[in-house]
Amino acid sequence: MKNWQKKLILIVTFSLIFILPYIGSVVRWKGLPPGYGDFPAQLAEADPGFNALYFTLASMVALFIALFLIFPRLFGFKKNPSGQDPSLPDKKTPFPVWFWWSLPVLGISWYFMWARVHFFIAFEYYTFVPLWWAFILILDGIVYKRNNGNSIVSSKPKVMQLLAVVSCFSWFAFEFLNFFVVENWYYPNNEVFTNFGNVFWFSLSYTTVLPAIFEWYLLLKTFKGFRDRYRFGPKFTVSTKFLLLYFILGLGLAFGMGYYPYVLFWVLWVALVPLLSAAMALTGYWTPFTPIKNGDWSSVILIALATLFNGFFWEFWNFGSEWFHDSLPTNPNYWKYSVPYLDKIHIFSEMPILGYFGYLFFGVNCWIIWLIAAYIFNFDADFEVKGD
C-alpha cells in the first residue's frame, strides 16, 4: 500500500468520527441536537438522572479495570526477569531553571483562580493558561532531574511546540463531539469574553492538554515500579479479520453515540480507540497497542494512568474555583458536568467517581490523535526521552 493511500485511509477514518455522530444525532433529533453550536458549550437540557442498574454495571466494569491495574499478576503479568534497572536517576542532576521560575507562576495563578480579590477580579479570567503551563514546566523539570538531564523541553523543544498545536485542535474535536451527547460538560461563564474572545482564550487553554498528559507519562516511566509493572504481560497478536471487526465496532459506536446520546454517552471517550487504532494497524502504522504482541503493555497503560493522575489536578483546581466563592466563579474555564445515570459519589470534585475511569481511555485517545497528526503531516511523533 502506498504512503498516500495510507494517509487517505487515516483522513477518511478521522472524518468519520465527526460525520457518524452527526448523522446519528440528526436522525435522533430530526435535526441538530439541543445546544448544538454554542461555544463554549452550555447546558442544553437536564440529563436523565441516576439509574441504579446502569450505575451497577458501570461499577462492575470499573472494578475489573481497577483490579487489572492494581494486581496485574492476577492477569498473567510477571516481574522483570533480569531484575536489573540500568536507568536509575542521577541524584546530582539539579532542577532546571524553568522548574524554579514556574513555581511562583503556578502559585500566583492558583491564588487568583481560587481567591476573589475584588481589586484584581479580572486576574481570575486569565489564570488557567499560566497555571497549567507552569504545572507542565514543573513536571518537565522533575522529569529532567529524574531522567539525568533529559526531558521534552531540554531534548525535544520542537516536539513540545507541536504537542501544544495538536492539543489545541484535538480538544476542539472533543468539544464538537460533546454536542452529540448533549453536553456531558459545559461552561457556565460563557459571557466573560466576547464570542471571539472565547475562541481565542479557549484555544490557548486547549494547548495544555497533551503536554500535561505526556509529561506525566514520562514522569511515571522514571519510576521502576511503573516502568516494569506492565512490561512483561500476556502476548497478544490480532488478525486482519479482528482488526476489521474492531473497526466496524468503532463505526457502530460512533453512529450510536449520536443516536443514543444518553445510553452511549461514554462512547465519546471510547469510539476513537477502535476506529483510529484499527485503521493505523491495518495500514501498518505503529500504535500504543503494537508492543502488546511482545507482552509489553506499558505504553498503553502508562498513558492511561498518566491521564488519570493529571485528571485529579484538572478536577481539583476546577472544583476550587467554585468552592471558595459565595456564588458562581468568574473563571471562564470553570466547567460543570451533566453525566446521565452515574452522577453519584463525588470526591472533592464536580466529576462523579466513576467518571475518573474515563480519563484512562481519554489518554489513549490523545496519543492516538497525536500519532494520526504525525502520520498525516509527516513530523516526528516520538516524544520519548532517554536518560541513559
Secondary structure, 3 states (H helix, E strand, C coil): CCHHHHHHHHHHHHHHHHHHHHHHHHHHHCCCCCCCCCCCCCCCCCCCCECHHHHHHHHHHHHHHHHHHHCHHHHCCCCCCCCCCCCCCCCCCCCCHHHHHHHHHHHHHHHHHHCCCHHHHHHHHHCHHHHHHHHHHHHHHHHHHHCCCCCHHHHCHHHHHHHHHHHHHHHHHHHHHHHHHCCCEECCCCCCCCHHHHHHHHHHHHCCHHHHHHHHHHHHHCCHHHHCCCCCCCCCCCCHHHHHHHHHHHHHHHHHHHHCCCCCHHHHHCCHHHHHHHHHHHCCCCCCCHHHHHCCCHHHHHHHHHHHHHHHHHHHHHHHHHHCCCCCCCCCCCCEECCCECCCCECCCCCEHHHHHHHHHHHHHHHHHHHHHHHHHCCCCCCCCCCC
